[in-house]
């Protein structure tokens, strides 16, 4: 009898080996998209998976804050899937505007970045980059729930990177791509719905209105455009038809 962890995850994806490479990849792209739609569209799964989009959202705030010369203080992730990134610096100006605008733009931009790596057959690089970004975020987290969320998310990427077969890694990468973009779009629609009910007076869009004078609705529209163009860009990168 042998014991120990398997060298690869024996998931149904391995049954695709009988197809050509192009057919296998096309199938995994479609399956990844369908699973992402399911996860984002079903309330129960979205309630849990939304934490990952929040991590990306707050990570975007944090990265741009640092790049714009602000002093990053902390990131908090809450069990209601909301988050807060606190930084010190000028309360106005281009740096603050860029920091505020980065949140909703980051998940879809990460998604199209992932799509580019998938299209370049750099799945391992994508998984490693994801783990590095999560570790960098973990250093800045200042509450227990946030630490748990980031650690669990990172653990999934590590498991897939270490034990996943080639097809599992490809399918997972496609899922992550679609999930970040579609999930990012849903969060924008959610904040606009809350704004319409006057339940989000301090949303990123409202903060940007106060900073720039540009109506919050315009900022929401810009966030949606980023998501839509990311979705189209990812589709152009990943969907090759007919598969050969």
N, C-alpha and C positions, 0 to 999 in steps of 0.2 A: 504494500500500500504506500502511495506517495502522498505527501501533504505539501501545503504551501500555496501561495497565490498563483493563479494561472498567468502564463506569459502574455496572454491576450484575452480580451473580453469576448466570450463566445456568443455574440449577439446575432440576431437574424440577418444583419447586414452582410455577414460572411457568405450567405447564400447567393449573393449577387456576383460571386466570382466567376460564374459561368457566362456572364455577359461580357461584352467588350468593355474596354476602359471607358470609352465615351458614353456608352449606354448606362454603365454603372454610375458614373458621375452625374449624368442627367437625372437618373432615378433618385439619387441621394439629394440632389439640389431640390427636386420637387417634394420629396418626403420631408426634408428639413423645413421647407416653407410651410407645408401643411401642418406639421407638428407645432411650428411657431405660431401659426394662426390659431390653432386649437388652444395652446397654452395662454395666449394673450386674450382670446375671445371668451374663454370660460372663466367665470368669476372665481371659482375656487382655486384654480391653478394660477390665475393672474394675481390673486391676492398674495400668493407666496413668491411667485417669480418676479413680481414688480420690485422686490428688494434689489434684484440685480440691476435693473434699470436705474434705480435710485443711487446705487453705488457708482454707476457710470456718470450719472448726472452730477453728483457732488464731486466726483473726481475731476470732472471737467471744470467746475468752478475753481477747485483747488489748483489745478495745473495752470490755468490762465491767470489766477491771482499771483502765483509765484512768478510766472513769466513776465507779468506786468509790473513787478517790483513791489507787490504788496507782501506783507508779513502774514503768513498763514498761521492761524492759531489752533484750529481744531475742526474736525468733521464729526458730526453726530448723525447716526442713523437710528430711526425710531421704529417700533413695532407696527405702527400704522402705515409703514412704508414711506413716510416723509423723511426728509433729511435737512440738515443745516450745515453750511460751511462758513466759518467765521474767519475773517482776515482783517488785518489792520493796515491803514493807509488813508489816502485822501478819500473823502466821502463822495467825490464826484470826479469828473475827468475821464479820459479814454480808458485808463486801466480799470476803473470801477465799472464802466459800461461793458467792457469786454468780459470782465469776470461775471457780471450778472447775465450776460447773453450766452455764456458758454454752456450753462446747465442743460437746457433742452436741446441744444445743438449737438452735444457730445455723443449720446447713444447712437443716433443714426450715422454720424460721421465715423464712429468706431465700427459700425456695421459695414460701411462701404470700405473702410480700411481692411477689415477682415475679409471681405469679398475679394479685394485686390490680392491679398496673400493667398487665398484659396485658388484664385484663377492662375496665380504664378506657381502653383503646386508647392507652396511654402507653408504647409499645414503645421509642421513642427515649430516653425518660427512664430506662427500666430499663437499657438498654445503657450510657448515660452514667454512671448511678449505679454499675453494676458496675465500670466502668473506674476511677472515682474510688476505690472501695473497694479495688480491687487496687493502685492506686498508693499508697494510704495504707499498705497491708500491706507493699508493696515497701520502703518507707522503713525498716521495722522488721526486715526479714530480715537475718540475719547469716551466712549460708553460701551458697556458690555454687549448690548444687542448689536451694535455696529461691528464689534470685533467678531461676534459669532457669525454674522451675515457674510462678512468678507472671508473668514476662514472656511466656511462651508462652500462658498462659491469657488474659492481657490482650490479646495480639495477635489471638487468635481473636475476641474481642468487638469490637475495633477494626475488623477486616476485615468482620465482619458489619454493623457500624454504618455503615461508609463505603461498602461495595460491594454489600451485600445488597439485593435488591429487597424490596418490602413483604411478600410472602409468605415469603421466606427469613427475614426478621427475625421475623415472627410465628411461624413454625415453630421457629426457633432459640430464641425466648423460651419457647415451650411446652416444648421439650426441656429447657431449663435449669431451668424450674420443676419438672417431674417428676423430673429427675435429682437435684437437690438434696434433694428429699424422700425419694425411694426410696433414693438413695445414703446419705443420713443414717440411714435406718432400717437399712440393711445394716451400717453401721459399729457401730451399737448391738448388733445381733445378734452381730457378730464379737467385740466386746469381752466380751460375756457368755459366748460359747463359750470364749474364752481364760481368763476368770475361772474357769469350771467346771473347767478343766484346770490351774488354779493357775499360769497363765503371764502374768497381768497383775495382780500384787499392788499396783501403784501406779497403777491406772487411775483416771480421774476419779471413778468411782462409789466406789472404795475410799477415795480421798482425802476424798470427801464423807462417807463413813461415819465416818472418824476425826474430821472437823470437827464433825459434827452428832450423831453417835450413831445416826442412822437407817441401817438396814442397807443395804449396797451394792445388794442386789437390788431394794430399793424404788426407789432412784435409777435403776437400769436400767429398771425398769417406767415410771417417770415420763418418762424420755427416749423410750421407745417410745410413750407416750401423746402426747407432743408431736408425734412423727412421724406417728402415725395421724390425729390431729386436723388436722394440717397437710395431710395427703393428702385428707381429707374436705373441708376448707375449700377447697383448690385445685380439687377436683372441682366443688364448688358454684359457684365463681367462673367456671370455664372451660367446663364442660359445659352447654350450652344445647340442649335437645332438645324438639321437632324443630327442626333448623336451617332457617332460612327464607332 
